[in-house]
Amino acid sequence: MPNTYWQQTESFYRTLPKVELHRHLEGSLRISTMLEISRTYNMGLPNAEDLHALVQVTDHDPLTSQNFLSKFQTLRKFFRSPQIIQRVAGEAVADAAADGVIYLELRFTPVALSRAENFPLGEVIDWVLEATQKADHEFESTTRLITSVNRHESVDLAEKVIALAADRMEDGVVGVDLAGDETQFPALPFQGVFAEALQAGLHVTIHAGEWGGAGSVADAINILEAERIGHGVRVLEDPAVVALARERGTTFEVCVTSNVHSGVVPSLEEHPLQDMLSEGLNVTINTDDPSISQISLSHEYRMISEEMNIPFLMLQGRTLAAARAAFLPRIGRERLVKIIGEKFSKVGKT
């Protein structure tokens, strides 16, 4: 049964204050922007309807990791100039702000953004920083950046990206992320470079418990000293890892629709979100790739509240949990928690 007391349209959920910790820039491109870029650069891509099928999960798509990841093969072709990278980054912040996200941690893979035209990695990071700062000023939002590296790429390349990120901490880069196939590429080779990231003052979030089982979550916590886990929904496969995450206070960046679209879970009804909450895990709600999944964070809030029967007060609690887990200095986190609490208290009086 839906949570009928709070049953509302998605427009209601857009009015709620939100914090997003797990959103990929490469999965946030607007269709209209892609069509314009395609025409400008004579990329030979199809019309809007056909482009949807290439870069978004549609009703006719198989819900598998292969299909989900195939969308990025087309998406990465669009980063053809500094202006495009900046435009896409600015639009990602604008779209989040319009959806009621008052604090956003936007992650991106500098190597992926650089490859279309072989851009220098440091310049790619600077372009994203400049664009998000400009958008924050325009939309009165707050965005921080997380640079992501891939498990299937070399440790040397990861070390280079992390060093560039560390050099830009004062400008708004707050963390580093390891993404990719956990089943084929273990965490251990990256232990040294992520230790260096922590020593430099960067925060660490790791994709784990998505393609791989609970063991990859344990490795992310024990080997890479992850403060947060991207996805992590397979943690429940091992009670010992659940206990480890609970003891460490590890935050899980759960992305419900994405988990269904990528085949990590068979259906919305079988998503382990409720069980993770029942186990006392520190869960937050995120979109992952809003353009690919054709969703917003408001959509996810509405869905978990009304289709997954998560009580509204628990939804509020998960938003506050995201604020407390933000990669901000303590004073910044406390201020964000206060803002979220005050805004939710006003919702309760309407």
Number of C-alpha atoms within 10 A of each C-alpha: 7 15 17 11 9 13 14 13 12 16 12 13 20 20 16 20 23 30 29 24 30 25 24 22 25 26 24 25 23 16 17 10 14 21 17 11 18 17 12 9 10 9 12 8 15 14 10 12 9 10 15 17 16 19 23 23 21 15 8 7 12 14 21 17 15 11 17 20 13 14 18 17 10 13 19 16 17 21 23 18 15 17 12 16 22 22 19 23 26 22 20 26 30 19 17 25 23 13 20 19 23 23 24 23 23 25 23 23 23 21 23 20 26 22 15 14 12 11 18 13 18 18 14 20 25 18 17 23 22 15 20 28 19 16 23 19 10 12 15 12 20 19 22 23 26 27 25 26 26 19 20 14 12 12 17 11 13 23 18 15 22 24 16 18 28 23 12 17 16 9 15 19 26 23 25 28 24 27 18 19 16 21 14 10 15 16 19 12 14 18 17 13 19 25 15 15 20 17 11 15 12 21 22 25 29 29 27 33 27 26 22 21 19 23 19 25 32 22 20 26 23 14 18 23 19 27 19 29 27 25 29 26 30 23 27 18 13 14 12 14 20 22 16 15 23 15 10 12 15 21 25 31 28 26 24 25 24 24 24 20 23 21 18 21 21 14 14 17 11 11 18 17 22 14 12 20 15 9 14 13 20 20 25 26 26 29 30 31 22 27 22 28 21 18 15 21 25 24 20 20 25 26 19 22 23 21 16 18 15 19 17 18 12 12 17 19 16 19 26 24 18 27 27 19 22 26 24 17 9 11 9 14 18 15 13 21 20 14 16 22 16 12 14 19 12 10 12 8 6 5
